[in-house]
Every structure is written in C-alpha cells, then in structure tokens.
Amino acid sequence: MSESACDYLKRFLSEVDGILGIFVADKDGVVVASATMDDMPDQARSPYVTAAFIVSLQQVNKLDLGDLEWMITSYQEMVICQFHFTCQSALPLFLTVVGSSECNIGAIIALEPSIRPLLNRLAPEASSRIQNEAMLSRTTNGPYFRV
C-alpha cells in the first residue's frame, strides 16, 4: 500500500452518505490517522470520545458480558460508531466513524472490514511508538529521563 493512511481513510468518506469523519486512535486516545469533512463537529474529535469507549470496554469485561467489539452512540446531531481492533503482536487500536444523524449505521458497520487492512498496518507502528515513549520514563536517580 503506497498511499498514506489518511489518503486511504479519505476514500471511505464518500462511500457512505453522511459520514463526517473517520479516525484511528491508540489506547491513550492519541489519533494515529484521520480523515474528516469540514463540517465535522469539534466535540467528536475529542480524545474523550475514545476514552469513553475504552472505559466501556473495561466495564463490559469486568461484568463478564463477553467481548465488546463495537458500539454506537447516537446524539441529536451525530452518530458515533466505534470499533475495537486487536492485533496479536500489538496494542489495540480504536476506529471511530462519525456520521450525521441521517447517516446509515448499517452501512458504516459494513464498511469496517474494508478498513481492517489499514489497522493491521498501523497497529505495530502505534505499539512501537508507545514502547519508545515508555523508554523515556523517569529514572530512580532523580528528575532525569532515561534516553
């Protein structure tokens, strides 16, 4: 795949009427790749959207209700579909698709398997970034960082 992750995601913006944005985030809510329309609401870009999904995943696991792979949240002006993606050798990624209130939710759910090849490619890169950041943790010798 020679195109960038953002270009790959932009192709899906026009496949379903009403999609306002697609973004992929890591376990900390940091956006790894995104593609948005100009009229996407700012509150949908917040890292709290991904954080709320992660907390929901944890609560479902604590209650032994099975694996939560996707969730749909509906608001007055938008619909947010979130998908949990795990790769064997990498940390999980979270795909968020934001649509208008008239958007076809079934079409968004059917779109997710087409985006999986990108998630397979991004998962190891996001994991290595997080591991590199962990190497910059404080040492026990004071306020210095190990490089």
C-alpha positions in Angstrom: 0.0 0.0 0.0 1.9 3.1 -1.2 -0.7 5.7 -0.2 -0.7 7.3 3.2 -3.1 6.2 6.0 -5.0 9.5 5.8 -5.5 9.1 2.0 -6.7 5.6 2.5 -9.3 6.8 5.0 -10.4 9.6 2.8 -11.6 7.1 0.2 -14.2 5.9 2.7 -15.7 9.3 3.4 -17.7 9.3 0.2 -18.7 5.6 0.3 -21.5 6.2 2.8 -23.7 9.3 2.7 -23.4 11.3 5.9 -20.0 10.2 7.1 -18.3 13.3 8.6 -15.0 11.8 9.7 -13.0 8.6 10.4 -10.1 8.4 12.8 -7.9 5.7 14.3 -6.7 6.2 17.9 -4.4 4.2 20.2 -5.1 3.1 23.7 -4.4 6.6 25.1 -6.8 8.3 22.6 -4.0 9.7 20.5 -5.1 10.0 16.9 -2.9 7.9 14.6 -4.6 8.6 11.3 -7.7 10.6 10.4 -9.8 11.9 7.5 -12.6 14.4 8.1 -15.1 16.6 6.3 -15.1 20.3 7.0 -18.5 20.1 8.9 -17.4 17.5 11.4 -18.4 18.7 15.0 -15.4 19.6 17.1 -16.6 17.6 20.1 -16.4 14.4 18.0 -12.6 14.9 17.7 -12.1 15.0 21.4 -9.9 12.2 22.9 -12.7 11.8 25.5 -14.7 10.0 22.8 -12.1 7.2 22.6 -11.6 7.3 26.3 -15.3 6.7 26.9 -15.2 3.7 24.6 -12.2 2.3 26.4 -13.9 2.6 29.8 -17.0 0.9 28.3 -14.8 -2.0 27.2 -13.3 -2.3 30.6 -16.7 -2.3 32.3 -18.0 -5.0 30.0 -15.0 -7.2 30.7 -15.5 -6.7 34.5 -19.1 -7.8 34.2 -18.1 -10.9 32.1 -20.5 -9.9 29.3 -18.2 -11.0 26.5 -16.0 -9.1 24.2 -17.3 -5.6 23.1 -16.1 -5.2 19.5 -18.2 -2.1 18.5 -20.5 0.4 20.0 -22.9 3.0 18.6 -23.6 6.3 20.3 -26.4 8.5 19.0 -26.7 12.2 19.7 -29.1 14.8 18.3 -26.7 16.0 15.5 -24.4 13.0 15.0 -23.8 9.3 15.4 -20.5 7.9 16.6 -19.6 4.3 15.7 -16.6 2.9 17.4 -14.7 -0.4 16.7 -12.2 -2.2 18.9 -9.3 -3.7 16.9 -6.7 -6.1 18.4 -3.7 -7.5 16.7 -1.8 -10.4 18.1 1.6 -8.7 18.4 0.4 -5.1 19.1 -1.7 -3.0 21.4 -5.3 -2.4 20.5 -6.5 0.4 18.1 -9.8 2.1 18.1 -11.6 3.1 14.9 -14.2 5.9 15.2 -16.6 6.8 12.5 -18.6 10.0 12.9 -21.7 10.5 10.9 -24.6 12.9 10.7 -27.9 11.9 12.4 -29.3 10.8 9.0 -26.3 8.5 8.2 -26.9 4.8 7.5 -25.5 3.0 10.5 -25.7 -0.5 8.9 -23.5 0.8 6.0 -20.9 2.1 8.5 -20.8 -1.3 10.2 -20.4 -3.0 6.8 -17.6 -0.5 6.0 -15.4 -1.6 8.9 -13.9 -4.8 7.4 -12.7 -2.7 4.4 -10.6 -0.6 6.8 -9.1 -3.5 8.7 -6.0 -3.8 6.3 -5.1 -0.3 7.4 -5.5 -1.2 11.1 -3.3 -4.2 10.6 -0.6 -1.9 9.2 -0.9 0.8 11.8 -1.1 -1.4 15.0 2.6 -2.4 15.1 3.6 1.2 14.4 1.5 2.6 17.2 2.8 -0.1 19.6 6.4 0.7 18.9 5.7 4.5 19.4 4.2 3.7 22.8 7.1 1.5 23.8 9.6 4.2 22.7 7.7 6.7 24.9 7.9 4.3 27.8 11.7 4.3 27.5 11.6 8.0 28.3 10.3 7.2 31.8 11.9 8.8 34.9 14.9 7.1 36.4 15.2 6.3 40.1 18.1 8.8 40.4 16.0 11.9 40.4 14.1 14.0 37.9 16.1 12.8 34.9 14.8 10.8 32.0 16.4 7.7 30.5 17.0 8.1 26.8 
